[in-house]
Amino acid sequence: MSAQARTQAGPQDQAIALTPDREIVIKRTLDAPRELVFAAWTDPKHLPHWYGPDGFTITIHEMDVTPGGVWRLTMHGPDGRDYYNNLVFCEIVPPERLVYRHVPDEKAEPVGHQTIVTFEARGNKTDLTLRLVFDTNEARDYAVSTYQAVEGGKQTTRRLADYVATLAS
Amino acid sequence: MTDRLSTTLAALADPTRRAILARLALGQTSVTDLAAPFDMSLPAVSKHLKVLERAGLIARGRDAQWRPCRLHAEPLKEVADWIEHYRRFWEQSLDRLESYLHELQAKPKKPGRRK
């Protein structure tokens, strides 16, 4: 990779680089046509076969794949715990793009986030890009920066101690 | 996974409590010294400290005269790590999606069901 800064980067490029602490990007090439991948993502028949980490099962209570439509589901963890999820669909462009939001809820997550999935056809394969953008939350941002400051402080103290030790020897 | 997280975030939602923690990040101190910069009664400050203590964000000394408050960073780490849970969630889900798609395509196509 070139160390030189890309001065030509357009606003889209910059948007991806913004707020790295609040964003996760995952890319994956799937060995299936994008129509099928899109269906696997939006059809309640398919979702229970793959949605969730290893050992999880899901129950879909409601899934209305239209802009503004509600998607409610419960994830059943391998430890017997249930995790309730409350979502709203924002954008549906079959078979290219899907945007939905996890709505913060007393029963669900304390901070919401948006999921943006793009499906790009490459022959019979699909290049998938998944972006999770977390809502700004004062309490969360504070926790992250304070924790980093405390840890940073500890490391500085440790380095100082090491340095003093080398002086003493 | 979110229960403790919600407690921590609720404790951090208040600016006074965030200021108290910021002070404690510099080192342990007494309640009186903690209260000094705030235009607030000692009982009001104690109330905030109780919320922080219940959330596990501070620990207090046992000495009756001098009960220094200390920052306890573990819950902050949980908040900092929390977003990483989502990465694991999706890495594992996409692995499962990959094998499910293989399974689907391995099945013989039913006649008349093609788009």
Chai-1 contact restraints between the chains, C-beta under 6 A:
chainA,res_idxA,chainB,res_idxB,connection_type,confidence,min_distance_angstrom,max_distance_angstrom,comment,restraint_id
A,I24,B,Y86,contact,1.0,0.0,6.0,A-B,restraint_1
A,I24,B,R87,contact,1.0,0.0,6.0,A-B,restraint_2
A,I26,B,W90,contact,1.0,0.0,6.0,A-B,restraint_3
A,R28,B,L94,contact,1.0,0.0,6.0,A-B,restraint_4
A,L30,B,E98,contact,1.0,0.0,6.0,A-B,restraint_5
A,L30,B,L101,contact,1.0,0.0,6.0,A-B,restraint_6
A,A32,B,L101,contact,1.0,0.0,6.0,A-B,restraint_7
A,H49,B,Y100,contact,1.0,0.0,6.0,A-B,restraint_8
A,W50,B,R96,contact,1.0,0.0,6.0,A-B,restraint_9
A,W50,B,L97,contact,1.0,0.0,6.0,A-B,restraint_10
A,W50,B,Y100,contact,1.0,0.0,6.0,A-B,restraint_11
A,Y51,B,S93,contact,1.0,0.0,6.0,A-B,restraint_12
A,G52,B,S93,contact,1.0,0.0,6.0,A-B,restraint_13
A,P53,B,F89,contact,1.0,0.0,6.0,A-B,restraint_14
A,P53,B,Q92,contact,1.0,0.0,6.0,A-B,restraint_15
A,D54,B,Q92,contact,1.0,0.0,6.0,A-B,restraint_16
A,E109,B,T2,contact,1.0,0.0,6.0,A-B,restraint_17
A,P110,B,T2,contact,1.0,0.0,6.0,A-B,restraint_18
A,P110,B,L5,contact,1.0,0.0,6.0,A-B,restraint_19
A,P110,B,S6,contact,1.0,0.0,6.0,A-B,restraint_20
A,P110,B,L9,contact,1.0,0.0,6.0,A-B,restraint_21
A,L130,B,W90,contact,1.0,0.0,6.0,A-B,restraint_22
A,L132,B,Y86,contact,1.0,0.0,6.0,A-B,restraint_23
A,A139,B,L9,contact,1.0,0.0,6.0,A-B,restraint_24
A,A139,B,L12,contact,1.0,0.0,6.0,A-B,restraint_25
A,A139,B,A13,contact,1.0,0.0,6.0,A-B,restraint_26
A,R140,B,V79,contact,1.0,0.0,6.0,A-B,restraint_27
A,Y142,B,L12,contact,1.0,0.0,6.0,A-B,restraint_28
A,Y142,B,R18,contact,1.0,0.0,6.0,A-B,restraint_29
A,A143,B,L12,contact,1.0,0.0,6.0,A-B,restraint_30
A,A143,B,L76,contact,1.0,0.0,6.0,A-B,restraint_31
A,A143,B,V79,contact,1.0,0.0,6.0,A-B,restraint_32
A,V144,B,A80,contact,1.0,0.0,6.0,A-B,restraint_33
A,T146,B,A25,contact,1.0,0.0,6.0,A-B,restraint_34
A,T146,B,L76,contact,1.0,0.0,6.0,A-B,restraint_35
A,Y147,B,A73,contact,1.0,0.0,6.0,A-B,restraint_36
A,Y147,B,L76,contact,1.0,0.0,6.0,A-B,restraint_37
A,Y147,B,K77,contact,1.0,0.0,6.0,A-B,restraint_38
A,Y147,B,A80,contact,1.0,0.0,6.0,A-B,restraint_39
A,V150,B,A25,contact,1.0,0.0,6.0,A-B,restraint_40
A,V150,B,A73,contact,1.0,0.0,6.0,A-B,restraint_41
